[in-house]
Amino acid sequence: MHTVLVVDDEPAVVEALTAQLLPMGVWIEGAYSAEEALSLVEAAPAVVIADYLMPGMKGDDFLIEVHRRLPQARLILLTGQAGAENVGKIINHARLFRYIAKPWEVEDLRLTVRQALESYETEKALQERTRLTQELVLYLREILECESVGALTAVVERWEMKLFPSHKADTVPYREARELFDYARALRQAHLTLLQELEAQVQARTAHLVSTIQELKALTSQREAWVKIVSHDLRGPIGGLKQLAALLKQNASSSPALSRYTDILEKSLSELERYVKNLLDLSRLSQKEIALQTEPFEWKEMANRLYALIAPQLEAKGIHWRAEVEPLTGWGDPVYTAEALYNILSNAVKFTPSGGTVTLRVYKEGEDTVVEIKDTGIGMTSEQLNTLWDPTQRRSRPGTAGEKGTGLGLPLAHAILTQQGVSITVESAPQQGTTFRLRWRSFA
């Protein structure tokens, strides 16, 4: 069971986070100050959620210290009052995983923590595969140096005790390593036996030796492919969110608005469950870059999913929604693509006054698919456009209804989309709205 450490100087916040995360099947440790939380870091939590503004040590310095002690832990900052300078500090020094603005949406919190846990498990598996690969290369070199079956047996027994302790032997990386270990042993043993039996037949012995060496070299080259293998799906738990939605619905009879939002939540959860069933988790982490899992998806379904996510914000501000989506098939990571497009749509709603319109268009242009997100909002200056994707220079502006944000949603969307080969252009001017134009190249 994974441990999640939550830190906030407000007991009510710690209690709320604990209640909302417990149904995910994780162990929650709570602390009311950074100093108290540091004593709990020895338990090696997988995820640490910390408020920024706390008495004594603030959240940024705390998370930097946690990263120094636990480099693998996934760090999440509650950014009620943190400025971009403080956020940038954590990004540069603590490899921050995600930001959650106060007040947060429960479903967003759960999704973020689930993704953090999945990322944590993926990195652990990748590191274990990398370590085993390095050890196996040394093992292969040593068995290649053996000149007799007796020497090979001694080497294999020593390496077997070193590589496969019984308490770890049933994990996926260890099963993969064991398969290659046994295969290499059998191959080298066969090779040595062949040399002994065919000592007098030089020509035949040379031919078999060349074949065997080629096979061993092929085995060695497989180590580079290991880090790209994801052996099984990592599906996030959805049951806890459903229970929360049911609980909200039971208590929504006195509030029509809450009842409407609960219906939207249940609909979104059902759709999320359907997508998650077929979702392959991240296949590798390479230099802190996410390897996205690409697959075909339908743009009309994507548009419906985005509307379900953005509808509460549209309704709250009285903003009109317009969707013009052609029946086209897209190609990419549907989960992360939805996250990127949601960030852009959320930004459009944030800077559009009540009574305005947000439009989503998906259409064919030549061999490409173009996605346009257009709003009738307050627009941007050329200076704001120039720093739109830069998380170190960007300053979050309040929305037309005073909404707050971290200023990092658009840089995150840019990173996800460009990694999938999507080109992005933005047109905007003060008081003339903004248009994001995303171009998916044809994969035909």
QUITANOR-V988720 format. One record per run of one state. SS is the DSSP state (@ for helix, = for strand, . for the rest). FROM is the first residue (numbers start at 1). LEN is the number of residues. If there is no record, write none. Layout:
BEGIN
SS,FROM,LEN ; SS,FROM,LEN
END
This chain:
BEGIN
.,1,2 ; =,3,5 ; .,8,3 ; @,11,12 ; .,23,4 ; =,27,5 ; .,32,2 ; @,34,5 ; .,39,2 ; @,41,3 ; .,44,3 ; =,47,5 ; .,52,7 ; @,59,11 ; .,70,4 ; =,74,5 ; .,79,5 ; @,84,11 ; .,95,3 ; =,98,3 ; .,101,5 ; @,106,40 ; .,146,3 ; @,149,15 ; .,164,8 ; @,172,26 ; .,198,4 ; @,202,25 ; .,227,12 ; @,239,12 ; .,251,5 ; @,256,22 ; .,278,7 ; =,285,2 ; .,287,2 ; =,289,2 ; .,291,4 ; =,295,4 ; @,299,19 ; .,318,2 ; =,320,6 ; .,326,3 ; =,329,4 ; .,333,1 ; @,334,17 ; .,351,6 ; =,357,9 ; .,366,2 ; =,368,8 ; .,376,6 ; @,382,5 ; .,387,22 ; @,409,11 ; .,420,3 ; =,423,6 ; .,429,5 ; =,434,7 ; .,441,4
END
